[in-house]
């Protein structure tokens, strides 16, 4: 995967945003393992902009780790200062279903009600009810409309 290219202005904004962040991934003596890559990927999915602390004194090794992370996770290198690496990747758009299509309209939802048999040995009866936004289901399974809000008598 290619490394994302950012302009200087975009990189400056991300550096400013990352200033107050704490490192969420630490790379130890074992270096860049598949477990570290997996953890970095999950952190990038959650936060988009992360700091990585590399516990090593070799600057070239830290630079190679940063390029490997950016290549393998399709991320952009923002900053390498000391033992801290700042990495950014855009958050993927989540696939969301239309909420109104699931509910059948605005404020309408479908509710399942179980009615158990009186003798206890029979199968329960399942009823599906459509409840509007201004209605509620009682404990007995009845649908009641919500009462209008009463005006305060202490208005003066």
Order of alpha helices (4+ residues) and beta strands (2+ residues): alpha-beta-alpha-beta-alpha-beta-beta-alpha-beta-beta-beta-beta
